[in-house]
Structures are given as C-alpha cells and as structure tokens.
C-alpha cells in the first residue's frame, strides 16, 4: 500500500527543485524535460525526460527493493508474504532492466538519426 502511494507521486515530482527557471537563449522550458532546444524533435524530448527523471526512477526502485526486503525478513516463515515480497523485488529488477533497455534503444535510434 505504501509502495503504491509512493509510485502514484512520481508524476508530481518536480524535475528541478532548486534550479533557476531561466533557460539559455534558443531553449524553452518544459514541465518534464527541463530546458530543451526550441526546435527539438520528439526523440530529443523523450531523451530529455528520461535524463531528467532517471534519478527519481532509480530512487523509487531502491526504496521498493529495501521495503520488500524488510517485508521478506519480517514475514517469519509465512510463505504467502514472502512470495509477495519476492515477486515485488523481481518485478522491480525487471523494471530496471526494461528501463535500461529503453534508454539503450533510444540512444541507438538517436545515433542512427544523427548520422
């Protein structure tokens, strides 16, 4: 329940908490991606969003893994609770692998488009 609540807060996390709001000339401010070139392509926006929010995604993943590890240790032999905690840890690891693959594929696509 706590983990679902934390995950529901992700869209509302600010991308830059203490940074100034002004962007360099030729760039525009976006909500999720920060400062992006005014003539940026869709792929550049997606890369900017991933770059800005990677720290949040990894932080939430680590919190979920730690909470699930604690839940696993406190289950005290209850197979059902241990199974839930184990499944949550596996799901987070699969999510991290999936996120890494997305970033890799986007970098390949970006490199292919640029040259």
C-alpha positions in Angstrom: 0.0 0.0 0.0 2.8 2.4 0.9 4.7 1.5 -2.3 1.6 2.1 -4.5 1.3 5.5 -2.8 4.9 6.4 -3.5 4.6 5.3 -7.1 1.5 7.5 -7.5 3.5 10.5 -6.5 6.1 10.1 -9.4 4.2 12.3 -11.9 4.1 15.2 -9.5 7.8 15.2 -8.6 9.4 18.4 -9.8 12.2 18.0 -12.4 14.4 20.7 -10.9 13.7 21.8 -7.4 16.4 24.4 -6.8 17.4 25.4 -10.3 16.6 28.8 -11.8 13.7 28.8 -14.2 15.5 30.7 -17.0 16.8 28.7 -20.0 19.6 29.7 -22.2 18.7 31.5 -25.4 17.3 29.2 -28.1 15.8 26.8 -25.5 12.4 26.5 -24.0 11.3 25.4 -20.5 9.1 22.2 -20.4 7.5 20.7 -17.3 9.0 17.2 -17.5 12.1 17.7 -19.6 13.5 21.0 -18.3 15.3 23.2 -20.8 15.1 21.8 -24.4 16.1 23.3 -27.7 13.2 25.2 -29.2 13.4 23.1 -32.4 13.8 19.8 -30.6 12.5 16.6 -32.1 10.2 14.1 -30.4 13.2 11.8 -29.7 15.1 14.7 -28.1 12.1 15.4 -25.8 11.9 11.7 -24.8 15.7 11.6 -24.1 15.5 14.8 -22.0 12.6 13.4 -20.0 14.4 10.1 -19.3 17.6 12.0 -18.4 15.8 14.3 -16.0 13.8 11.6 -14.3 16.4 8.8 -14.1 17.4 9.7 -10.6 13.8 9.6 -9.4 13.1 6.2 -11.1 16.2 4.6 -9.6 15.5 6.1 -6.1 11.9 4.8 -6.1 13.2 1.4 -7.3 15.8 1.2 -4.4 13.1 2.2 -1.9 10.8 -0.5 -3.2 13.6 -3.1 -3.0 14.5 -2.2 0.5 10.9 -2.1 1.7 10.3 -5.5 0.0 13.5 -6.9 1.6 12.2 -5.8 5.0 8.8 -7.3 4.3 10.5 -10.5 3.3 12.5 -10.7 6.6 9.5 -9.8 8.7 7.3 -12.5 7.1 8.7 -15.0 9.6 8.0 -18.1 7.5 4.7 -17.0 6.0 5.0 -18.4 2.5 2.4 -16.0 1.1 4.0 -12.8 2.4 7.5 -14.0 1.4 6.2 -14.8 -2.0 4.7 -11.3 -2.4 7.9 -9.7 -1.3 10.0 -11.9 -3.6 7.7 -11.1 -6.6 7.9 -7.4 -5.9 11.7 -7.5 -5.9 11.8 -9.5 -9.1 9.3 -7.0 -10.7 11.4 -4.0 -9.7 14.6 -5.7 -11.1 12.7 -6.5 -14.4 11.5 -2.9 -14.5 15.1 -1.6 -14.1 16.3 -3.9 -16.9 13.4 -2.7 -19.1 14.2 1.0 -18.4 17.8 0.4 -19.2 16.9 -1.3 -22.5 14.6 1.6 -23.4 17.4 4.0 -22.8 19.8 1.9 -24.9 17.3 1.5 -27.8 16.6 5.3 -27.8 20.3 6.0 -27.9 20.7 3.6 -30.9 17.8 5.3 -32.6 19.2 8.7 -31.9 22.6 7.8 -33.2 21.1 6.4 -36.3 19.1 9.5 -36.9 22.0 11.8 -36.4 24.4 10.2 -38.7 
